[in-house]
Every structure is written in structure tokens, then in C-alpha cells.
Amino acid sequence: MAENKNPSTKDYSEMTACQLKNEDPSPEADKIFKKPQFVCGLCGSKTHSAANLCNPEAL
Ligand SMILES: [Zn+2]
């Protein structure tokens, strides 16, 4: 039941690029933008996984 609020243990794999824009930059967050395969139809962010976009479209 203890919440872990350590920022270094955030799970970015389930966050959208839109959400990450409000987060502090981190190497872990950068990973989702490597070799982009999808683009967000709303904000224009490009990520490797569609799971990280709020409105993913294939590049
Ligand atoms: Zn978006």
C-alpha cells in the first residue's frame, strides 16, 4: 500500500508523449522517442510505440 514516489522509478512505457511534455527530461523518457514509428494526430509527437500516443497514426 506504500506509494513509491521516487521519480527515477517512473514507468514511462504507459505514459503518452503528451504527458511526458510536462515531465522533467530523463534518459528513460527519451527512449520512447527513439526510432519513431507513430505520430500523434493531436500533438504531433513521434514515438516508437503507439501506446505512448493519445491519438497514434502510423508514420
Ligand atoms: Zn498527443
N, CA, C, O and the ligand as a Tripos MOL2 file, in Angstrom:
@<TRIPOS>MOLECULE
protein
  237   235    60     0     0
PROTEIN
NO_CHARGES

@<TRIPOS>ATOM
      1 N           0.8200   -1.2050    0.0000 N.3       1 MET1
      2 CA          0.0000    0.0000    0.0000 C.3       1 MET1
      3 C           0.8540    1.2550    0.0000 C.2       1 MET1
      4 O           0.3460    2.3570   -0.2110 O.2       1 MET1
      5 N           2.1470    1.0930    0.2360 N.am      2 ALA2
      6 CA          3.0330    2.2540    0.1990 C.3       2 ALA2
      7 C           3.2170    2.7310   -1.2300 C.2       2 ALA2
      8 O           3.4840    1.9360   -2.1310 O.2       2 ALA2
      9 N           3.0750    4.0090   -1.4260 N.am      3 GLU3
     10 CA          3.2770    4.5560   -2.7620 C.3       3 GLU3
     11 C           4.7340    4.9170   -2.9630 C.2       3 GLU3
     12 O           5.3520    5.5660   -2.1200 O.2       3 GLU3
     13 N           5.2650    4.4930   -4.0800 N.am      4 ASN4
     14 CA          6.6420    4.8420   -4.3940 C.3       4 ASN4
     15 C           6.6550    6.1100   -5.2240 C.2       4 ASN4
     16 O           6.2330    6.0900   -6.3800 O.2       4 ASN4
     17 N           7.1240    7.1980   -4.6700 N.am      5 LYS5
     18 CA          7.1190    8.4720   -5.3800 C.3       5 LYS5
     19 C           8.4970    8.8590   -5.8840 C.2       5 LYS5
     20 O           8.7350   10.0000   -6.2800 O.2       5 LYS5
     21 N           9.3930    7.8940   -5.8620 N.am      6 ASN6
     22 CA         10.7240    8.1690   -6.3940 C.3       6 ASN6
     23 C          10.6480    8.4080   -7.8990 C.2       6 ASN6
     24 O          10.2620    7.4980   -8.6320 O.2       6 ASN6
     25 N          11.0010    9.6000   -8.3890 N.am      7 PRO7
     26 CA         10.8500    9.9000   -9.8060 C.3       7 PRO7
     27 C          11.6870    9.0110  -10.7100 C.2       7 PRO7
     28 O          11.3510    8.8360  -11.8810 O.2       7 PRO7
     29 N          12.7680    8.4460  -10.1920 N.am      8 SER8
     30 CA         13.6340    7.6290  -11.0300 C.3       8 SER8
     31 C          13.0210    6.2740  -11.3390 C.2       8 SER8
     32 O          13.5350    5.5440  -12.1880 O.2       8 SER8
     33 N          11.9240    5.9220  -10.6610 N.am      9 THR9
     34 CA         11.2990    4.6280  -10.9180 C.3       9 THR9
     35 C           9.9850    4.7750  -11.6810 C.2       9 THR9
     36 O           9.1870    3.8390  -11.7190 O.2       9 THR9
     37 N           9.7550    5.9270  -12.2830 N.am     10 LYS10
     38 CA          8.5400    6.1040  -13.0690 C.3      10 LYS10
     39 C           8.5020    5.1230  -14.2330 C.2      10 LYS10
     40 O           9.5350    4.8110  -14.8250 O.2      10 LYS10
     41 N           7.3230    4.6440  -14.5540 N.am     11 ASP11
     42 CA          7.1660    3.7560  -15.6980 C.3      11 ASP11
     43 C           6.6670    4.5730  -16.8830 C.2      11 ASP11
     44 O           5.4740    4.8440  -17.0140 O.2      11 ASP11
     45 N           7.5980    4.9560  -17.7340 N.am     12 TYR12
     46 CA          7.2360    5.7980  -18.8700 C.3      12 TYR12
     47 C           6.5420    5.0190  -19.9840 C.2      12 TYR12
     48 O           5.9440    5.6100  -20.8830 O.2      12 TYR12
     49 N           6.6250    3.6960  -19.9190 N.am     13 SER13
     50 CA          6.0800    2.8880  -21.0150 C.3      13 SER13
     51 C           4.5660    3.0470  -21.1460 C.2      13 SER13
     52 O           3.9960    2.7780  -22.2040 O.2      13 SER13
     53 N           3.9170    3.4880  -20.0610 N.am     14 GLU14
     54 CA          2.4630    3.6330  -20.1300 C.3      14 GLU14
     55 C           2.0350    5.0970  -20.1330 C.2      14 GLU14
     56 O           0.8500    5.4010  -19.9970 O.2      14 GLU14
     57 N           2.9910    5.9950  -20.2860 N.am     15 MET15
     58 CA          2.6600    7.4100  -20.3620 C.3      15 MET15
     59 C           2.6320    7.8460  -21.8140 C.2      15 MET15
     60 O           3.3750    7.3120  -22.6380 O.2      15 MET15
     61 N           1.7860    8.8080  -22.1350 N.am     16 THR16
     62 CA          1.7740    9.3110  -23.5040 C.3      16 THR16
     63 C           2.7900   10.4270  -23.6560 C.2      16 THR16
     64 O           3.1880   11.0600  -22.6780 O.2      16 THR16
     65 N           3.2040   10.6620  -24.8930 N.am     17 ALA17
     66 CA          4.1560   11.7340  -25.1560 C.3      17 ALA17
     67 C           3.5800   13.0660  -24.6920 C.2      17 ALA17
     68 O           4.3140   13.9510  -24.2520 O.2      17 ALA17
     69 N           2.2710   13.1990  -24.7930 N.am     18 CYS18
     70 CA          1.6180   14.4370  -24.3380 C.3      18 CYS18
     71 C           1.8560   14.6360  -22.8410 C.2      18 CYS18
     72 O           2.1200   15.7500  -22.3900 O.2      18 CYS18
     73 N           1.7620   13.5600  -22.0860 N.am     19 GLN19
     74 CA          2.0050   13.6380  -20.6450 C.3      19 GLN19
     75 C           3.4710   13.9170  -20.3630 C.2      19 GLN19
     76 O           3.8060   14.6740  -19.4520 O.2      19 GLN19
     77 N           4.3360   13.3050  -21.1450 N.am     20 LEU20
     78 CA          5.7660   13.4450  -20.9050 C.3      20 LEU20
     79 C           6.2480   14.8690  -21.1310 C.2      20 LEU20
     80 O           7.2810   15.2630  -20.5900 O.2      20 LEU20
     81 N           5.5160   15.6470  -21.9260 N.am     21 LYS21
     82 CA          5.9170   17.0390  -22.1350 C.3      21 LYS21
     83 C           5.8950   17.8270  -20.8380 C.2      21 LYS21
     84 O           6.5610   18.8540  -20.7100 O.2      21 LYS21
     85 N           5.1250   17.3390  -19.8820 N.am     22 ASN22
     86 CA          5.0280   18.0260  -18.5990 C.3      22 ASN22
     87 C           5.9660   17.4410  -17.5570 C.2      22 ASN22
     88 O           6.0080   17.8970  -16.4140 O.2      22 ASN22
     89 N           6.7210   16.4190  -17.9680 N.am     23 GLU23
     90 CA          7.6530   15.7800  -17.0430 C.3      23 GLU23
     91 C           9.0520   16.3550  -17.2360 C.2      23 GLU23
     92 O           9.3580   16.9550  -18.2670 O.2      23 GLU23
     93 N           9.8880   16.1590  -16.2280 N.am     24 ASP24
     94 CA         11.2820   16.5470  -16.3810 C.3      24 ASP24
     95 C          11.9540   15.6340  -17.3950 C.2      24 ASP24
     96 O          11.6420   14.4440  -17.4570 O.2      24 ASP24
     97 N          12.8710   16.1750  -18.1930 N.am     25 PRO25
     98 CA         13.5850   15.3290  -19.1610 C.3      25 PRO25
     99 C          14.3430   14.2150  -18.4490 C.2      25 PRO25
    100 O          14.9000   14.4220  -17.3710 O.2      25 PRO25
    101 N          14.3580   13.0360  -19.0580 N.am     26 SER26
    102 CA         15.1220   11.9360  -18.4810 C.3      26 SER26
    103 C          15.5030   10.9670  -19.5830 C.2      26 SER26
    104 O          14.7980   10.8600  -20.5870 O.2      26 SER26
    105 N          16.6110   10.2610  -19.4080 N.am     27 PRO27
    106 CA         17.0330    9.2730  -20.4020 C.3      27 PRO27
    107 C          15.9720    8.2040  -20.6240 C.2      27 PRO27
    108 O          15.7940    7.7270  -21.7450 O.2      27 PRO27
    109 N          15.2680    7.8290  -19.5660 N.am     28 GLU28
    110 CA         14.2250    6.8130  -19.6930 C.3      28 GLU28
    111 C          13.0930    7.3120  -20.5830 C.2      28 GLU28
    112 O          12.5880    6.5710  -21.4260 O.2      28 GLU28
    113 N          12.6980    8.5640  -20.3980 N.am     29 ALA29
    114 CA         11.6230    9.1310  -21.2050 C.3      29 ALA29
    115 C          12.0640    9.2770  -22.6540 C.2      29 ALA29
    116 O          11.2570    9.1080  -23.5690 O.2      29 ALA29
    117 N          13.3360    9.5890  -22.8690 N.am     30 ASP30
    118 CA         13.8440    9.7670  -24.2320 C.3      30 ASP30
    119 C          13.7200    8.4900  -25.0580 C.2      30 ASP30
    120 O          13.5860    8.5360  -26.2810 O.2      30 ASP30
    121 N          13.7690    7.3560  -24.3750 N.am     31 LYS31
    122 CA         13.7540    6.0730  -25.0860 C.3      31 LYS31
    123 C          12.5040    5.8930  -25.9320 C.2      31 LYS31
    124 O          12.5650    5.2740  -26.9950 O.2      31 LYS31
    125 N          11.3820    6.4180  -25.4850 N.am     32 ILE32
    126 CA         10.1460    6.1910  -26.2450 C.3      32 ILE32
    127 C          10.1370    6.9680  -27.5490 C.2      32 ILE32
    128 O           9.3130    6.7070  -28.4240 O.2      32 ILE32
    129 N          11.0620    7.9330  -27.6840 N.am     33 PHE33
    130 CA         11.1080    8.7320  -28.9150 C.3      33 PHE33
    131 C          12.1290    8.2280  -29.9240 C.2      33 PHE33
    132 O          12.2580    8.7610  -31.0260 O.2      33 PHE33
    133 N          12.8650    7.1680  -29.5100 N.am     34 LYS34
    134 CA         13.8660    6.6170  -30.4240 C.3      34 LYS34
    135 C          13.1950    5.8380  -31.5510 C.2      34 LYS34
    136 O          12.2000    5.1500  -31.3200 O.2      34 LYS34
    137 N          13.7250    5.9390  -32.7610 N.am     35 LYS35
    138 CA         13.1900    5.2250  -33.9270 C.3      35 LYS35
    139 C          11.6630    5.3330  -34.0030 C.2      35 LYS35
    140 O          10.9690    4.3220  -33.9050 O.2      35 LYS35
    141 N          11.1490    6.5200  -34.1730 N.am     36 PRO36
    142 CA          9.6930    6.7130  -34.1520 C.3      36 PRO36
    143 C           8.9660    5.9570  -35.2640 C.2      36 PRO36
    144 O           9.4130    5.9400  -36.4110 O.2      36 PRO36
    145 N           7.8560    5.3420  -34.9150 N.am     37 GLN37
    146 CA          7.0300    4.5880  -35.8750 C.3      37 GLN37
    147 C           5.6310    5.1790  -35.9770 C.2      37 GLN37
    148 O           4.9000    4.9090  -36.9300 O.2      37 GLN37
    149 N           5.2640    5.9940  -34.9770 N.am     38 PHE38
    150 CA          3.9150    6.5510  -34.9350 C.3      38 PHE38
    151 C           3.9720    8.0430  -34.6430 C.2      38 PHE38
    152 O           4.9070    8.5270  -34.0050 O.2      38 PHE38
    153 N           2.9670    8.7650  -35.1140 N.am     39 VAL39
    154 CA          2.8650   10.1850  -34.8190 C.3      39 VAL39
    155 C           1.4990   10.4530  -34.1850 C.2      39 VAL39
    156 O           0.5030    9.8240  -34.5420 O.2      39 VAL39
    157 N           1.4680   11.3740  -33.2600 N.am     40 CYS40
    158 CA          0.2060   11.7020  -32.6070 C.3      40 CYS40
    159 C          -0.5920   12.6800  -33.4630 C.2      40 CYS40
    160 O          -0.0860   13.7280  -33.8650 O.2      40 CYS40
    161 N          -1.8330   12.3260  -33.7330 N.am     41 GLY41
    162 CA         -2.6940   13.1750  -34.5480 C.3      41 GLY41
    163 C          -3.1160   14.4420  -33.8350 C.2      41 GLY41
    164 O          -3.6080   15.3760  -34.4680 O.2      41 GLY41
    165 N          -2.9290   14.4860  -32.5330 N.am     42 LEU42
    166 CA         -3.3270   15.6740  -31.7640 C.3      42 LEU42
    167 C          -2.1650   16.6330  -31.5240 C.2      42 LEU42
    168 O          -2.2790   17.8310  -31.7840 O.2      42 LEU42
    169 N          -1.0470   16.1020  -31.0280 N.am     43 CYS43
    170 CA          0.0430   16.9910  -30.6270 C.3      43 CYS43
    171 C           1.2590   16.9100  -31.5470 C.2      43 CYS43
    172 O           2.1690   17.7330  -31.4450 O.2      43 CYS43
    173 N           1.2790   15.9160  -32.4520 N.am     44 GLY44
    174 CA          2.3930   15.8220  -33.4010 C.3      44 GLY44
    175 C           3.6310   15.1470  -32.8570 C.2      44 GLY44
    176 O           4.6470   15.0840  -33.5490 O.2      44 GLY44
    177 N           3.5780   14.6380  -31.6320 N.am     45 SER45
    178 CA          4.7300   13.9220  -31.0890 C.3      45 SER45
    179 C           4.9440   12.6170  -31.8530 C.2      45 SER45
    180 O           3.9890   11.9940  -32.3170 O.2      45 SER45
    181 N           6.2080   12.2120  -31.9780 N.am     46 LYS46
    182 CA          6.5260   10.9500  -32.6520 C.3      46 LYS46
    183 C           7.1950   10.0100  -31.6700 C.2      46 LYS46
    184 O           8.1550   10.3830  -30.9950 O.2      46 LYS46
    185 N           6.6830    8.7840  -31.5900 N.am     47 THR47
    186 CA          7.2480    7.7930  -30.6750 C.3      47 THR47
    187 C           7.3890    6.4450  -31.3650 C.2      47 THR47
    188 O           6.8410    6.2100  -32.4420 O.2      47 THR47
    189 N           8.1440    5.5670  -30.7070 N.am     48 HIS48
    190 CA          8.3580    4.2340  -31.2590 C.3      48 HIS48
    191 C           7.1170    3.3600  -31.0860 C.2      48 HIS48
    192 O           6.8180    2.5170  -31.9320 O.2      48 HIS48
    193 N           6.4040    3.5690  -29.9900 N.am     49 SER49
    194 CA          5.2510    2.7180  -29.6880 C.3      49 SER49
    195 C           3.9540    3.5110  -29.7280 C.2      49 SER49
    196 O           3.8970    4.6360  -29.2310 O.2      49 SER49
    197 N           2.9140    2.9320  -30.3140 N.am     50 ALA50
    198 CA          1.6070    3.5890  -30.3620 C.3      50 ALA50
    199 C           1.0360    3.7720  -28.9550 C.2      50 ALA50
    200 O           0.1920    4.6390  -28.7290 O.2      50 ALA50
    201 N           1.5000    2.9520  -28.0140 N.am     51 ALA51
    202 CA          0.9960    3.0230  -26.6420 C.3      51 ALA51
    203 C           1.3440    4.3560  -25.9800 C.2      51 ALA51
    204 O           0.7350    4.7370  -24.9800 O.2      51 ALA51
    205 N           2.3260    5.0600  -26.5440 N.am     52 ASN52
    206 CA          2.7830    6.3070  -25.9350 C.3      52 ASN52
    207 C           2.1720    7.5400  -26.5900 C.2      52 ASN52
    208 O           2.6290    8.6580  -26.3530 O.2      52 ASN52
    209 N           1.1330    7.3440  -27.4200 N.am     53 LEU53
    210 CA          0.4800    8.4860  -28.0460 C.3      53 LEU53
    211 C          -1.0100    8.4810  -27.7360 C.2      53 LEU53
    212 O          -1.6230    7.4190  -27.6310 O.2      53 LEU53
    213 N          -1.5960    9.6790  -27.5880 N.am     54 CYS54
    214 CA         -3.0140    9.7580  -27.2610 C.3      54 CYS54
    215 C          -3.8770    9.5040  -28.4950 C.2      54 CYS54
    216 O          -5.0200    9.0630  -28.3750 O.2      54 CYS54
    217 N          -3.3260    9.7860  -29.6940 N.am     55 ASN55
    218 CA         -4.0820    9.5730  -30.9280 C.3      55 ASN55
    219 C          -3.1080    9.1060  -32.0150 C.2      55 ASN55
    220 O          -2.8370    9.8410  -32.9650 O.2      55 ASN55
    221 N          -2.5750    7.8670  -31.8740 N.am     56 PRO56
    222 CA         -1.4990    7.4000  -32.7480 C.3      56 PRO56
    223 C          -1.9160    7.1660  -34.1880 C.2      56 PRO56
    224 O          -2.9930    6.6420  -34.4730 O.2      56 PRO56
    225 N          -1.0180    7.5760  -35.0980 N.am     57 GLU57
    226 CA         -1.1780    7.2770  -36.5180 C.3      57 GLU57
    227 C           0.1570    6.7380  -37.0130 C.2      57 GLU57
    228 O           1.2080    7.2580  -36.6370 O.2      57 GLU57
    229 N           0.1330    5.7110  -37.8440 N.am     58 ALA58
    230 CA          1.3870    5.1460  -38.3620 C.3      58 ALA58
    231 C           2.1080    6.1610  -39.2240 C.2      58 ALA58
    232 O           1.4910    6.8630  -40.0260 O.2      58 ALA58
    233 N           3.4420    6.2360  -39.0500 N.am     59 LEU59
    234 CA          4.2210    7.1420  -39.8800 C.3      59 LEU59
    235 C           4.3630    6.5900  -41.3000 C.2      59 LEU59
    236 O           4.9930    7.2220  -42.1480 O.2      59 LEU59
    237 ZN         -0.6450   13.5270  -28.3530 Zn       60 ZN60
@<TRIPOS>BOND
     1     1     2 1
     2     2     3 1
     3     3     4 2
     4     3     5 am
     5     5     6 1
     6     6     7 1
     7     7     8 2
     8     7     9 am
     9     9    10 1
    10    10    11 1
    11    11    12 2
    12    11    13 am
    13    13    14 1
    14    14    15 1
    15    15    16 2
    16    15    17 am
    17    17    18 1
    18    18    19 1
    19    19    20 2
    20    19    21 am
    21    21    22 1
    22    22    23 1
    23    23    24 2
    24    23    25 am
    25    25    26 1
    26    26    27 1
    27    27    28 2
    28    27    29 am
    29    29    30 1
    30    30    31 1
    31    31    32 2
    32    31    33 am
    33    33    34 1
    34    34    35 1
    35    35    36 2
    36    35    37 am
    37    37    38 1
    38    38    39 1
    39    39    40 2
    40    39    41 am
    41    41    42 1
    42    42    43 1
    43    43    44 2
    44    43    45 am
    45    45    46 1
    46    46    47 1
    47    47    48 2
    48    47    49 am
    49    49    50 1
    50    50    51 1
    51    51    52 2
    52    51    53 am
    53    53    54 1
    54    54    55 1
    55    55    56 2
    56    55    57 am
    57    57    58 1
    58    58    59 1
    59    59    60 2
    60    59    61 am
    61    61    62 1
    62    62    63 1
    63    63    64 2
    64    63    65 am
    65    65    66 1
    66    66    67 1
    67    67    68 2
    68    67    69 am
    69    69    70 1
    70    70    71 1
    71    71    72 2
    72    71    73 am
    73    73    74 1
    74    74    75 1
    75    75    76 2
    76    75    77 am
    77    77    78 1
    78    78    79 1
    79    79    80 2
    80    79    81 am
    81    81    82 1
    82    82    83 1
    83    83    84 2
    84    83    85 am
    85    85    86 1
    86    86    87 1
    87    87    88 2
    88    87    89 am
    89    89    90 1
    90    90    91 1
    91    91    92 2
    92    91    93 am
    93    93    94 1
    94    94    95 1
    95    95    96 2
    96    95    97 am
    97    97    98 1
    98    98    99 1
    99    99   100 2
   100    99   101 am
   101   101   102 1
   102   102   103 1
   103   103   104 2
   104   103   105 am
   105   105   106 1
   106   106   107 1
   107   107   108 2
   108   107   109 am
   109   109   110 1
   110   110   111 1
   111   111   112 2
   112   111   113 am
   113   113   114 1
   114   114   115 1
   115   115   116 2
   116   115   117 am
   117   117   118 1
   118   118   119 1
   119   119   120 2
   120   119   121 am
   121   121   122 1
   122   122   123 1
   123   123   124 2
   124   123   125 am
   125   125   126 1
   126   126   127 1
   127   127   128 2
   128   127   129 am
   129   129   130 1
   130   130   131 1
   131   131   132 2
   132   131   133 am
   133   133   134 1
   134   134   135 1
   135   135   136 2
   136   135   137 am
   137   137   138 1
   138   138   139 1
   139   139   140 2
   140   139   141 am
   141   141   142 1
   142   142   143 1
   143   143   144 2
   144   143   145 am
   145   145   146 1
   146   146   147 1
   147   147   148 2
   148   147   149 am
   149   149   150 1
   150   150   151 1
   151   151   152 2
   152   151   153 am
   153   153   154 1
   154   154   155 1
   155   155   156 2
   156   155   157 am
   157   157   158 1
   158   158   159 1
   159   159   160 2
   160   159   161 am
   161   161   162 1
   162   162   163 1
   163   163   164 2
   164   163   165 am
   165   165   166 1
   166   166   167 1
   167   167   168 2
   168   167   169 am
   169   169   170 1
   170   170   171 1
   171   171   172 2
   172   171   173 am
   173   173   174 1
   174   174   175 1
   175   175   176 2
   176   175   177 am
   177   177   178 1
   178   178   179 1
   179   179   180 2
   180   179   181 am
   181   181   182 1
   182   182   183 1
   183   183   184 2
   184   183   185 am
   185   185   186 1
   186   186   187 1
   187   187   188 2
   188   187   189 am
   189   189   190 1
   190   190   191 1
   191   191   192 2
   192   191   193 am
   193   193   194 1
   194   194   195 1
   195   195   196 2
   196   195   197 am
   197   197   198 1
   198   198   199 1
   199   199   200 2
   200   199   201 am
   201   201   202 1
   202   202   203 1
   203   203   204 2
   204   203   205 am
   205   205   206 1
   206   206   207 1
   207   207   208 2
   208   207   209 am
   209   209   210 1
   210   210   211 1
   211   211   212 2
   212   211   213 am
   213   213   214 1
   214   214   215 1
   215   215   216 2
   216   215   217 am
   217   217   218 1
   218   218   219 1
   219   219   220 2
   220   219   221 am
   221   221   222 1
   222   222   223 1
   223   223   224 2
   224   223   225 am
   225   225   226 1
   226   226   227 1
   227   227   228 2
   228   227   229 am
   229   229   230 1
   230   230   231 1
   231   231   232 2
   232   231   233 am
   233   233   234 1
   234   234   235 1
   235   235   236 2
@<TRIPOS>SUBSTRUCTURE
     1 MET1         2 RESIDUE 1 A MET
     2 ALA2         6 RESIDUE 1 A ALA
     3 GLU3        10 RESIDUE 1 A GLU
     4 ASN4        14 RESIDUE 1 A ASN
     5 LYS5        18 RESIDUE 1 A LYS
     6 ASN6        22 RESIDUE 1 A ASN
     7 PRO7        26 RESIDUE 1 A PRO
     8 SER8        30 RESIDUE 1 A SER
     9 THR9        34 RESIDUE 1 A THR
    10 LYS10       38 RESIDUE 1 A LYS
    11 ASP11       42 RESIDUE 1 A ASP
    12 TYR12       46 RESIDUE 1 A TYR
    13 SER13       50 RESIDUE 1 A SER
    14 GLU14       54 RESIDUE 1 A GLU
    15 MET15       58 RESIDUE 1 A MET
    16 THR16       62 RESIDUE 1 A THR
    17 ALA17       66 RESIDUE 1 A ALA
    18 CYS18       70 RESIDUE 1 A CYS
    19 GLN19       74 RESIDUE 1 A GLN
    20 LEU20       78 RESIDUE 1 A LEU
    21 LYS21       82 RESIDUE 1 A LYS
    22 ASN22       86 RESIDUE 1 A ASN
    23 GLU23       90 RESIDUE 1 A GLU
    24 ASP24       94 RESIDUE 1 A ASP
    25 PRO25       98 RESIDUE 1 A PRO
    26 SER26      102 RESIDUE 1 A SER
    27 PRO27      106 RESIDUE 1 A PRO
    28 GLU28      110 RESIDUE 1 A GLU
    29 ALA29      114 RESIDUE 1 A ALA
    30 ASP30      118 RESIDUE 1 A ASP
    31 LYS31      122 RESIDUE 1 A LYS
    32 ILE32      126 RESIDUE 1 A ILE
    33 PHE33      130 RESIDUE 1 A PHE
    34 LYS34      134 RESIDUE 1 A LYS
    35 LYS35      138 RESIDUE 1 A LYS
    36 PRO36      142 RESIDUE 1 A PRO
    37 GLN37      146 RESIDUE 1 A GLN
    38 PHE38      150 RESIDUE 1 A PHE
    39 VAL39      154 RESIDUE 1 A VAL
    40 CYS40      158 RESIDUE 1 A CYS
    41 GLY41      162 RESIDUE 1 A GLY
    42 LEU42      166 RESIDUE 1 A LEU
    43 CYS43      170 RESIDUE 1 A CYS
    44 GLY44      174 RESIDUE 1 A GLY
    45 SER45      178 RESIDUE 1 A SER
    46 LYS46      182 RESIDUE 1 A LYS
    47 THR47      186 RESIDUE 1 A THR
    48 HIS48      190 RESIDUE 1 A HIS
    49 SER49      194 RESIDUE 1 A SER
    50 ALA50      198 RESIDUE 1 A ALA
    51 ALA51      202 RESIDUE 1 A ALA
    52 ASN52      206 RESIDUE 1 A ASN
    53 LEU53      210 RESIDUE 1 A LEU
    54 CYS54      214 RESIDUE 1 A CYS
    55 ASN55      218 RESIDUE 1 A ASN
    56 PRO56      222 RESIDUE 1 A PRO
    57 GLU57      226 RESIDUE 1 A GLU
    58 ALA58      230 RESIDUE 1 A ALA
    59 LEU59      234 RESIDUE 1 A LEU
    60 ZN60       237 GROUP 0 **** ****
